[in-house]
Amino acid sequence: NVIVSEETGNHQGDADYLWYIDPLDGTFNFTRGTPIFCTMIGLAYKGRMALSAIYDPMLNRLYFAKRGRGAFLNDARIHCSRQKTLENSYGCVSAQMRMKEQRRFMTRLLQQLATQPFWLSMLGSSGITAGYVTRGVRDWWARMGGGGPWDTAAGALLLQEAGSVITTKDGRPWRTGDTSLVAANKYLHPQLLRLVRGK
Protein backbone atom coordinates (compact mmCIF):
# COMPACT_ATOMS: atom_id res chain seq x y z
CA ASN A 1 0.00 0.00 0.00
CA VAL A 2 1.11 3.56 -0.74
CA ILE A 3 -0.30 6.75 0.80
CA VAL A 4 -0.50 9.76 -1.50
CA SER A 5 -0.90 12.96 0.49
CA GLU A 6 0.17 16.58 0.54
CA GLU A 7 1.42 16.08 4.08
CA THR A 8 3.69 13.13 3.19
CA GLY A 9 5.14 14.75 0.09
CA ASN A 10 4.30 11.60 -1.89
CA HIS A 11 2.49 12.73 -5.04
CA GLN A 12 2.33 9.41 -6.86
CA GLY A 13 2.91 5.72 -6.44
CA ASP A 14 3.00 2.47 -8.38
CA ALA A 15 1.54 0.02 -5.84
CA ASP A 16 -1.70 -1.85 -6.58
CA TYR A 17 -3.38 -0.07 -3.68
CA LEU A 18 -3.06 3.72 -3.42
CA TRP A 19 -4.61 5.70 -0.59
CA TYR A 20 -5.33 9.35 -1.41
CA ILE A 21 -5.66 11.22 1.87
CA ASP A 22 -6.30 14.86 2.67
CA PRO A 23 -6.72 15.13 6.45
CA LEU A 24 -7.74 18.79 6.29
CA ASP A 25 -9.26 19.92 3.01
CA GLY A 26 -10.21 23.58 3.19
CA THR A 27 -7.22 24.65 5.27
CA PHE A 28 -7.65 28.34 4.48
CA ASN A 29 -11.27 28.22 5.62
CA PHE A 30 -10.20 26.45 8.80
CA THR A 31 -7.52 29.00 9.63
CA ARG A 32 -10.00 31.84 9.04
CA GLY A 33 -12.66 30.31 11.28
CA THR A 34 -14.95 29.41 8.38
CA PRO A 35 -16.75 26.10 9.08
CA ILE A 36 -16.31 24.70 5.56
CA PHE A 37 -13.66 21.98 5.65
CA CYS A 38 -13.48 18.21 5.70
CA THR A 39 -11.35 15.07 5.66
CA MET A 40 -11.07 13.10 2.41
CA ILE A 41 -9.92 9.52 1.87
CA GLY A 42 -9.92 7.66 -1.43
CA LEU A 43 -8.65 4.18 -2.28
CA ALA A 44 -7.54 3.26 -5.78
CA TYR A 45 -6.90 -0.31 -6.89
CA LYS A 46 -4.78 -0.85 -9.99
CA GLY A 47 -5.39 2.67 -11.24
CA ARG A 48 -9.14 2.87 -10.61
CA MET A 49 -10.90 4.47 -7.69
CA ALA A 50 -12.56 1.80 -5.57
CA LEU A 51 -13.69 3.52 -2.38
CA SER A 52 -14.09 7.08 -1.18
CA ALA A 53 -15.16 8.83 1.98
CA ILE A 54 -15.54 12.54 2.77
CA TYR A 55 -16.39 13.63 6.29
CA ASP A 56 -17.76 17.07 7.16
CA PRO A 57 -17.21 17.30 10.94
CA MET A 58 -19.12 20.55 11.39
CA LEU A 59 -22.39 19.05 10.11
CA ASN A 60 -21.63 15.39 10.89
CA ARG A 61 -22.03 14.42 7.23
CA LEU A 62 -20.27 11.33 5.92
CA TYR A 63 -20.26 10.89 2.16
CA PHE A 64 -19.30 7.39 1.03
CA ALA A 65 -19.04 5.57 -2.29
CA LYS A 66 -17.95 2.15 -3.46
CA ARG A 67 -17.38 1.63 -7.16
CA GLY A 68 -20.51 0.20 -8.74
CA ARG A 69 -22.56 0.50 -5.54
CA GLY A 70 -23.74 4.13 -5.58
CA ALA A 71 -23.09 7.21 -3.46
CA PHE A 72 -24.42 7.76 0.05
CA LEU A 73 -24.76 10.48 2.65
CA ASN A 74 -25.04 9.07 6.18
CA ASP A 75 -26.44 5.79 4.75
CA ALA A 76 -29.02 7.50 2.47
CA ARG A 77 -28.57 7.10 -1.28
CA ILE A 78 -27.87 10.39 -3.07
CA HIS A 79 -27.94 11.48 -6.71
CA CYS A 80 -26.67 14.40 -8.74
CA SER A 81 -28.84 17.24 -10.00
CA ARG A 82 -31.27 16.85 -12.92
CA GLN A 83 -30.87 20.45 -14.09
CA LYS A 84 -30.79 20.47 -17.92
CA THR A 85 -29.47 23.92 -18.83
CA LEU A 86 -26.70 26.15 -17.56
CA GLU A 87 -29.20 28.96 -17.29
CA ASN A 88 -30.40 29.14 -13.69
CA SER A 89 -28.00 26.37 -12.70
CA TYR A 90 -25.96 26.60 -9.51
CA GLY A 91 -22.33 25.68 -10.07
CA CYS A 92 -19.05 25.58 -8.19
CA VAL A 93 -15.61 26.83 -9.14
CA SER A 94 -12.29 26.99 -7.33
CA ALA A 95 -11.74 29.86 -4.93
CA GLN A 96 -8.01 29.81 -5.70
CA MET A 97 -7.22 32.30 -8.48
CA ARG A 98 -3.44 31.87 -8.81
CA MET A 99 -3.62 29.87 -12.06
CA LYS A 100 -3.92 31.85 -15.30
CA GLU A 101 -6.19 29.17 -16.69
CA GLN A 102 -8.57 29.62 -13.77
CA ARG A 103 -8.70 33.36 -14.34
CA ARG A 104 -9.39 32.86 -18.06
CA PHE A 105 -12.19 30.46 -17.21
CA MET A 106 -13.69 32.99 -14.80
CA THR A 107 -13.60 35.61 -17.55
CA ARG A 108 -15.56 33.27 -19.85
CA LEU A 109 -18.07 32.62 -17.07
CA LEU A 110 -18.65 36.34 -16.60
CA GLN A 111 -19.15 36.77 -20.35
CA GLN A 112 -21.61 33.89 -20.37
CA LEU A 113 -23.64 35.54 -17.63
CA ALA A 114 -24.63 38.30 -20.04
CA THR A 115 -26.82 35.91 -22.02
CA GLN A 116 -27.30 32.91 -19.74
CA PRO A 117 -27.50 33.82 -16.03
CA PHE A 118 -26.56 31.23 -13.43
CA TRP A 119 -25.35 31.03 -9.84
CA LEU A 120 -21.81 30.36 -8.59
CA SER A 121 -20.27 29.09 -5.37
CA MET A 122 -16.62 29.24 -4.31
CA LEU A 123 -16.55 27.08 -1.20
CA GLY A 124 -12.80 26.77 -0.72
CA SER A 125 -12.98 23.01 -0.10
CA SER A 126 -12.88 20.39 -2.84
CA GLY A 127 -14.47 17.78 -0.60
CA ILE A 128 -17.41 19.91 0.46
CA THR A 129 -17.88 20.97 -3.16
CA ALA A 130 -17.91 17.35 -4.32
CA GLY A 131 -20.44 16.50 -1.62
CA TYR A 132 -22.77 19.33 -2.64
CA VAL A 133 -22.70 18.32 -6.31
CA THR A 134 -23.05 14.64 -5.43
CA ARG A 135 -26.31 15.25 -3.56
CA GLY A 136 -27.68 17.74 -6.08
CA VAL A 137 -27.67 20.94 -4.03
CA ARG A 138 -25.20 22.25 -6.60
CA ASP A 139 -25.48 21.37 -10.28
CA TRP A 140 -21.87 21.28 -11.47
CA TRP A 141 -18.21 21.68 -10.58
CA ALA A 142 -15.38 22.92 -12.79
CA ARG A 143 -11.86 22.70 -11.39
CA MET A 144 -8.97 23.75 -13.65
CA GLY A 145 -6.27 21.87 -11.73
CA GLY A 146 -3.54 22.70 -9.30
CA GLY A 147 -3.08 21.15 -5.89
CA GLY A 148 -2.64 17.40 -5.99
CA PRO A 149 -4.53 14.18 -6.74
CA TRP A 150 -5.74 14.03 -3.12
CA ASP A 151 -7.93 17.04 -3.98
CA THR A 152 -10.00 15.13 -6.55
CA ALA A 153 -9.66 11.38 -5.95
CA ALA A 154 -12.34 10.86 -3.29
CA GLY A 155 -14.74 13.37 -4.81
CA ALA A 156 -14.48 11.96 -8.32
CA LEU A 157 -15.74 8.51 -7.33
CA LEU A 158 -18.59 10.00 -5.31
CA LEU A 159 -19.63 12.14 -8.26
CA GLN A 160 -19.51 9.23 -10.70
CA GLU A 161 -21.51 6.98 -8.40
CA ALA A 162 -24.12 9.73 -8.00
CA GLY A 163 -24.61 9.88 -11.78
CA SER A 164 -22.31 12.69 -12.84
CA VAL A 165 -20.20 12.64 -15.98
CA ILE A 166 -16.56 13.29 -15.04
CA THR A 167 -13.82 14.50 -17.38
CA THR A 168 -10.70 16.59 -17.19
CA LYS A 169 -10.74 20.21 -18.37
CA ASP A 170 -9.58 18.93 -21.78
CA GLY A 171 -12.59 16.65 -22.12
CA ARG A 172 -10.94 13.27 -21.71
CA PRO A 173 -12.33 10.81 -19.14
CA TRP A 174 -11.07 11.58 -15.65
CA ARG A 175 -8.41 9.18 -14.40
CA THR A 176 -6.89 8.60 -10.98
CA GLY A 177 -4.17 11.18 -10.47
CA ASP A 178 -5.82 13.95 -12.51
CA THR A 179 -6.13 17.29 -10.73
CA SER A 180 -8.53 19.03 -13.13
CA LEU A 181 -12.15 17.95 -13.07
CA VAL A 182 -15.38 18.88 -14.85
CA ALA A 183 -18.42 17.25 -13.28
CA ALA A 184 -22.11 17.55 -14.11
CA ASN A 185 -25.04 15.42 -15.14
CA LYS A 186 -25.28 14.16 -18.73
CA TYR A 187 -27.31 17.20 -19.83
CA LEU A 188 -25.11 19.91 -18.34
CA HIS A 189 -21.71 18.38 -18.88
CA PRO A 190 -21.41 19.10 -22.64
CA GLN A 191 -22.53 22.70 -22.09
CA LEU A 192 -20.12 23.18 -19.21
CA LEU A 193 -17.20 21.58 -21.05
CA ARG A 194 -17.67 23.94 -24.01
CA LEU A 195 -17.47 26.83 -21.60
CA VAL A 196 -14.38 25.39 -19.89
CA ARG A 197 -12.62 24.88 -23.22
CA GLY A 198 -13.71 28.21 -24.65
CA LYS A 199 -15.35 26.63 -27.69
RALINBEL-V168927 format. One record per residue. N is the residue number from 1. RES is the residue in one small letter. SS is DSSP state (h for helix, s for strand, l for the rest). Layout:
N & RES & SS
N & RES & SS
//
This chain:
1 & n & l
2 & v & s
3 & i & s
4 & v & s
5 & s & s
6 & e & l
7 & e & l
8 & t & l
9 & g & l
10 & n & s
11 & h & l
12 & q & l
13 & g & l
14 & d & l
15 & a & l
16 & d & l
17 & y & s
18 & l & s
19 & w & s
20 & y & s
21 & i & s
22 & d & s
23 & p & s
24 & l & s
25 & d & s
26 & g & l
27 & t & h
28 & f & h
29 & n & h
30 & f & h
31 & t & h
32 & r & l
33 & g & l
34 & t & l
35 & p & l
36 & i & l
37 & f & l
38 & c & s
39 & t & s
40 & m & s
41 & i & s
42 & g & s
43 & l & s
44 & a & s
45 & y & s
46 & k & l
47 & g & l
48 & r & s
49 & m & s
50 & a & s
51 & l & s
52 & s & s
53 & a & s
54 & i & s
55 & y & s
56 & d & s
57 & p & l
58 & m & l
59 & l & l
60 & n & l
61 & r & s
62 & l & s
63 & y & s
64 & f & s
65 & a & s
66 & k & s
67 & r & l
68 & g & l
69 & r & l
70 & g & l
71 & a & s
72 & f & s
73 & l & s
74 & n & l
75 & d & l
76 & a & s
77 & r & s
78 & i & s
79 & h & l
80 & c & l
81 & s & l
82 & r & l
83 & q & l
84 & k & l
85 & t & l
86 & l & l
87 & e & l
88 & n & l
89 & s & l
90 & y & s
91 & g & s
92 & c & s
93 & v & s
94 & s & l
95 & a & l
96 & q & l
97 & m & l
98 & r & l
99 & m & l
100 & k & h
101 & e & h
102 & q & h
103 & r & h
104 & r & h
105 & f & h
106 & m & h
107 & t & h
108 & r & h
109 & l & h
110 & l & h
111 & q & h
112 & q & h
113 & l & l
114 & a & l
115 & t & l
116 & q & l
117 & p & l
118 & f & l
119 & w & s
120 & l & s
121 & s & s
122 & m & l
123 & l & l
124 & g & l
125 & s & l
126 & s & h
127 & g & h
128 & i & h
129 & t & h
130 & a & h
131 & g & h
132 & y & h
133 & v & h
134 & t & h
135 & r & l
136 & g & l
137 & v & l
138 & r & l
139 & d & l
140 & w & s
141 & w & s
142 & a & s
143 & r & s
144 & m & l
145 & g & l
146 & g & l
147 & g & l
148 & g & l
149 & p & h
150 & w & h
151 & d & h
152 & t & l
153 & a & h
154 & a & h
155 & g & h
156 & a & h
157 & l & h
158 & l & h
159 & l & h
160 & q & h
161 & e & h
162 & a & l
163 & g & l
164 & s & l
165 & v & s
166 & i & s
167 & t & s
168 & t & l
169 & k & l
170 & d & l
171 & g & l
172 & r & l
173 & p & s
174 & w & l
175 & r & l
176 & t & l
177 & g & l
178 & d & l
179 & t & l
180 & s & l
181 & l & s
182 & v & s
183 & a & s
184 & a & s
185 & n & l
186 & k & l
187 & y & l
188 & l & h
189 & h & h
190 & p & h
191 & q & h
192 & l & h
193 & l & h
194 & r & h
195 & l & h
196 & v & h
197 & r & h
198 & g & l
199 & k & l
//
